[in-house]
Structures are given as structure tokens and as C-alpha cells.
């Protein structure tokens, strides 16, 4: 009621200048939305267009010569399959391990009576100030036998000091009584952690899991720096090769017979895609999964961003 | 005795378990934090990876590899690094603040929510995708939107932007805006939501208009957030976003857009010149640390906010 009254008042008060401003603001927001979203629409329609036709240009809103052949080529590219497996594997294993390690550390650090707590905090914080360089990181990774090793996607980033600090402040915000009474009843720290801390920090865990899944999906550097074995390539790296080298030609050539067969089965007129439409199809395959799930989890992302900021 | 008198003493007795909780974090920090930190010592060595002790038994050569500090090429790439990151900051930093204020002025809450969500979308694609989009929209042939517009509206000749080193900085600025402007508003929006509604009402009673409320209430409420973000941003002034620069450059313009981060990658990892690249990287790390430390001191004195 109060809100209604207020907005009613505001409406009466609005001057001509304010209305003009509001109008421009809305127009600006619509333009911004177009700028943010149109590129994705563009690669989508492009990837469903026949290659030679698309090269003539002038496709802006709708495919002109519709085909799914580009996807038949891209999806029968064997490296894409292994890369998808590797990427999904790291997007599952990486976040779970990372959240587990950070939450365990956060739980221990939330116990202010832990002897040596300050020293441990200093130790964990140290590398944030002067860490390794690209080269010294590379040398350590090489000496740990992590080059061309799946674990290189998971281990180096598994513990994050900031993440642990945010989780600790979240745990600090929980009522202490629960833990105390559980311990009086004979529960050990391990039980308290599983039965009390994990269930109560679920929103926090969810936010970090989503964050971590996304950053694992988007990461290019681990692959670029430390992996040269084809069977361990990630989707981002495949896309990088397709965009910035002639890898697209390989997809077309290697798969010509393979995809050709599929297309004949589908009774479509066989058109060999151009490198450009292959690039578009790959970009759609690698980029869209995250874009499609993101709106549903958006509140977790924003919450995750904010638990860190507001709790300071 | 034993089982019943659990509380304080036994709590203390099994406290060692807590160190097990910390063990993975400590181990990972040691391996991936401290080992690389100490491995920086190869900047002072004639390092050969095949030498004994992981190559750390190589002979010390003092500051031999730091002779780049006397050479022109280093100041060229260092200057370019600062220029690039300063310019992207100059455009990107206020943009998020302004966008947050514009969001804040929207009256329809559903519309506001939708445009906010849309503005975050580019944050969820990688720089590889972004670079792919840039190549596509700036393409020379008839599929390139930017060239099409430049030709038909402004009658400019078609040009190959991606092979023109002068176009690199504008491309960095625009892609950075596109990708980060929306996401950058989140912290401002959070700060805005903490401003007490009553202050606005009181101001209205005193006859304050929209502009007066913006200048006297909203903006001051955002200053602490602004300062903290600025500290982080200025601390990164001596480095560029590697993913961004790496994906947008190509072999044609590489030498003309070389920045410190690209140099340490190409010279260190690709060409295997470990000691000199470590020296350059170490110098960069030290300068960045000094930057963030001094900016923190200044803002602490001015606005009473800091990060440590």
C-alpha cells in the first residue's frame, strides 16, 4: 500500500524533462540489449546457412539457405568428442574438489582457538602478493609431471584463498550453538562438518560450484600452456584452433566422407561447408551450452558475487 | 570418567583433526604457490632445465638477465602495456558505474531485471569466442558488418582491421566494454541497495529533484565500492588481460602490439628462454605489488577504505 502510494506520487511529480530522460533511458537499454545479444544470434543463423551462400554476405536476421550440414561435419569431428568429454570431466571434478578443499579449510579457520591459526593464514595468503611468473609456474608444473596430464586442469586452481575467506565469513555467520551442542553429544569435527556445516552452507556451496563450473568451461590457459596432447584438448582450445588457424579445413577434409554419408542419409543436398561456417558451428557448440543454462542460475552467480562483497 | 566428560578437554584433545581439514589447502599452496615463487630464482641463474636438482643447481649469474632494464625494447613493450591497460580502464571503469546508475533509474522492475540479466551475458563467453566474433564482424569481405556500414554510410574503403596495429587498442577497449560493462555493475547495484530509502524520502520532502538525489545521495553511497574496485584495477595497470590480448592478436601484428604478458608467454614458454622471461615477469610482479600497495595507502588516507 505504501509503495503504491509512493509510486503514484512519483508519477504525478514527474516533469517533462524526467519523462524524456526515462524515454531515452529505455531506448538506451533496448539498444544495449541488442548489442549484447545480437552477436550470438548472428553466429547461430550463420551456422545454419550453406557455406557458399553465406560468403556472399547479407545474412543478418534469418538463414537464407538453411542447412544442418555444417553441424553434421562439426559433430562428426572426432577431436570435438574427446574435447567435450575432457571439458565435461574437468567441469565436474574441478569444482567439486575445489569447493571441498576450500570449505574444509574455511571450517578449520573459523575455529579461532586453533593453535597456529594466524601463521596458517599468513602462509595461505602469501602467494597472493608475489606469486609465480608464467615461466616459474610452467617449470613447477613440468617438474610435477603435470604437463599433458588431466590433473593440470584441476589441481593448480583447486585452492583459492579468497574463496576460503568468503566461505569462512559465511560459516562465522552461522549460529555456534548447533556445533557446540553436537560436540557435547560426542560428535567429532568430521561429523560436525558433514552434518552441520555442509547442509547449512548449501547456498554458498551452490554459488561457488556454478562459478567454478563456468570458469572451468571458459578456461583456455591451462590447455594452452601445459597440454600438447590432442586427446586432452578442451573445447575452448579446439575453438581457438578453429578460429585462429586452418583447423577448420581439417574438419572439412577429414570428415568429407564421413559426414557426406550422414547427409546422404538425411536426404539433403550435399554441400561442403566453408571454413567460416564451420567456425560458426563450432562457436555455437562451445558457447551456447553455458549461455542456455546461465539465466536459470543467474541468481546464484549474483549471490556468489555478493556474499564476498557484502560480508567484508 | 572417559566417555561422559567430553566437552572442553576432549574438544581440545581431538583438535588435531582440524589440521587434517587444512592439509589439502596447505599442500596445494605449497606446491602451486610457494614452489613457483621460489622458482623465480632462476631469473638470477644460467638456468638449464636439465641441470641437477630440477635445474636449480645452475650457476648464479646475479642480475645478468635484468639487463633488459637498460634496453629500449623493454620500455617499448612496458609503455604499451601501461597504455593498453590504462585506456581499457579509462573507458571500462566509469562505464559500469554509469550503467549501474541508469539501471537504478529504471522504474519498471521487470524490465530492469531483464536488461540486467542480458547485460551479464557476455561475461559468460570466453575470450576465444569474443575474438571469433570480432574477426567475423570486422571481416574485410562482404560478411563484415563494420566494413559494410563504413562503406555504405561513410563511403570509406574496406580495410582489414585485424591486420592493422592501430586498430588494436580500440578493439581492446570495445571488446572489454562489451564483455565486462554489465558484470561490473553488480557490486554497484549491491551498494545501491544498501542505501536507506528514507534518505531519499527526506530529500524529496526537502524538494530535491532526481539530479540532486543522484549527486548528493547515490554517488556518495557508491564511493567506497568505487575506491576498492579502483585499487584492484590500478594494481593491474602494469599487466594486460592475457586472454584478451592473446586471442585478439595474430602473427601479422604481433610485434607491433607486443605487451609484457605476451612477451613472457612467447619468449618464455614458446621459445624456451626461461631466465630472461622470468626476470621480466618478476619485475612486472614487483611493480604491480608496489602499485597496489601505494594505491591502497592513498585511498586509505583519502576515503578511509582499503583492502588491507
Interface residues (C-beta under 8 A of the other chain):
Chain A: X7 X10 X18 X21 X22 X25 X26 X28 X29 X30 X32 X33 X35 X36 X37 X39 X40 X42 X43 X46 X54 X55 X56 X57 X58 X59 X60 X101 X102 X104 X105 X107 X108 X109 X111 X113 X114 X115 X120 X123 X124 X126 X127 X129 X130 X131 X132 X133 X134 X135 X136 X137 X138 X139 X140 X142 X143 X144 X155 X156 X158 X159 X161 X164 X183 X184 X186 X188 X189 X190 X193 X214 X218 X219 X220 X221 X224 X225 X236 X239 X240 X243 X244 X276 X279 X280 X283 X286 X287 X290 X291 X294 X295 X298 X301 X302 X305 X306 X309 X310
Chain B: X3 X6 X7 X11 X14 X15 X17 X18 X19 X21 X22 X24 X25 X26 X28 X29 X31 X32 X33 X34 X35 X36 X37 X39 X40 X42 X49 X54 X55 X99 X102 X105 X106 X107 X111 X114 X115 X117 X118 X119 X120 X121 X122 X124 X125 X126 X127 X128 X129 X131 X132 X133 X135 X136 X137 X141 X142 X143 X144 X145 X148 X178 X182 X186 X187 X190 X194 X210 X225 X242 X243 X246 X247 X250 X261 X264 X265 X268 X269 X274 X277 X278 X281 X282 X284 X285 X286 X289
